Amino acid sequence: MYTVMVVSIIIVIIVLLLAVITTSKAYSYKHTVDPIDDNPYISQEEDEKNKS
């Protein structure tokens, strides 16, 4: 019974560490945004506004 308890605690610790590592890597990732000039949807919306 103690071996099952120890193994399950070790598994929980490993999963927790992996979750923390993954989350910290996700927050450190630098996201980029395309400039507005290159967005074709905005130019389509402006064209539709100008036609009205």
C-alpha positions as CSV (number, residue, x, y, z in Angstrom):
1,M,0.0,0.0,0.0
2,Y,2.8,2.4,0.8
3,T,4.5,1.7,-2.6
4,V,1.3,2.7,-4.4
5,M,1.1,5.9,-2.3
6,V,4.8,6.8,-3.0
7,V,4.4,6.1,-6.8
8,S,1.3,8.2,-7.0
9,I,2.9,11.1,-5.2
10,I,5.9,10.9,-7.5
11,I,3.6,11.0,-10.5
12,V,1.7,14.0,-9.2
13,I,4.9,15.8,-8.6
14,I,6.2,15.1,-12.1
15,V,2.9,16.2,-13.7
16,L,2.9,19.4,-11.6
17,L,6.5,20.2,-12.6
18,L,5.7,19.6,-16.3
19,A,2.7,21.9,-16.0
20,V,4.7,24.7,-14.4
21,I,7.5,24.4,-16.9
22,T,5.1,24.4,-19.9
23,T,3.3,27.4,-18.5
24,S,6.5,29.4,-17.9
25,K,7.7,28.7,-21.4
26,A,4.3,29.8,-22.8
27,Y,4.5,33.1,-20.9
28,S,8.0,33.7,-22.1
29,Y,7.1,33.3,-25.8
30,K,7.2,36.6,-27.7
31,H,4.0,37.0,-29.7
32,T,4.1,39.2,-32.8
33,V,1.3,41.1,-34.5
34,D,1.2,41.8,-38.2
35,P,1.1,45.5,-39.1
36,I,-2.4,46.9,-40.0
37,D,-1.2,47.8,-43.5
38,D,-0.7,44.1,-44.4
39,N,-4.2,43.1,-43.2
40,P,-6.5,42.5,-46.2
41,Y,-9.6,42.5,-44.1
42,I,-9.2,46.1,-42.9
43,S,-8.7,47.4,-46.5
44,Q,-11.9,45.5,-47.5
45,E,-13.8,47.2,-44.7
46,E,-12.5,50.6,-45.6
47,D,-13.5,50.0,-49.3
48,E,-17.0,49.0,-48.3
49,K,-17.3,52.2,-46.1
50,N,-16.1,54.4,-48.9
51,K,-18.7,52.8,-51.4
52,S,-21.6,53.6,-49.0
